[in-house]
Amino acid sequence: MPSSKKRKTIAVFASQVGRAWGAEFIAGVTDAAEESNVNVVHFIGGSLKSITSPGQDKPSFGLYDLARPDQFDGLLFTADIAYQASAEDLKRFRDRFGDIPIVTQSVEIEGASMFIPDNMVGMRAEVRHLIEVHGYKRIAFIRGIPGQIDAEQRYQAYKDELKAHGLRFEEKLVIDGDYSLESGRAAAITLLEERAIRVQAIVAANDRMAFGALEALQQRNVRVPDDIAVVGFDDQREAQATGVPLTTVRQSFYTAGKQAFDSLLKRIDGDTIQKVTITSTQLLIRWSCGCRT
């Protein structure tokens, strides 16, 4: 590894920077790096996926092959790099860097430290609000990417809160999504048209899918929240700017980015940090759940 007397350099691996949350997280990392006089090299190359060509001894990871172990003191992975990655590919990629310290955002990698939002507390508070304040009993759920840790925890929180209130879990009220606007739109259409299910509220595992659901409902003259309430998770900037301001759960991506960088720097310096750090979340009540605040 480079000498500790030299200015340190870290690599940030991200699928893309178009998503608002990704840009905020990376901004937090960048600002923290500037404060600590650390170089940051960004690799924006889509979801991590290996490609093995005939005659190759090692699989290729596309643009990420440009990152060489001898260039960096530490690595930081954002959540979206692993959305479509297999556990095997994550292990192969991690093994390329030997014992270089790694900190991730909601990505489970052997030997790495992970930052993750308090999905359980945030999502349970949101579902609880729908049940206790509004009296909703038929609550649909749009899932995130199967196997992704945030998605799985938010889905579990939804089921746990239904159980805590004596409400029966119904598989037909759950629609698979992939965190995208399009999957949220498709999920709402599936509920209303393909399954023809009457629901009182739709909970989306992130704001993007909630935006898609809102759009699909409004195009079909379904009033939100009068006919169906819609809520999300993340508190993206657009959440306050939609026609019906979105009730959601806030997590500070910028703060998480700064904290992840600070923890990576500690690991580089030889300090011991927690394997998993849970960052706080906060329920934000707006109009889309039925509250007029």
Secondary structure, 3 states (H helix, E strand, C coil): CCCCCCCCEEEEEECCCCCHHHHHHHHHHHHHHHHCCCEEEEEECCCCCCECCCCCCCCECHHHHHCCHHHCCEEEECHHHHCCCCHHHHHHHHHCCCCCCEEEECCCCCCCEEEEECHHHHHHHHHHHHHHCCCCCCEEEECCCCCCHHHHHHHHHHHHHHHHCCCCCCHHHEECCCCCHHHHHHHHHHHHHHCCCCCCEEEECCHHHHHHHHHHHHHCCCCCCCCCEEECCECCHHHHCCCCCCEEEECCHHHHHHHHHHHHHHHHCCCCCCCEEEECCEEECCCCCCCCC
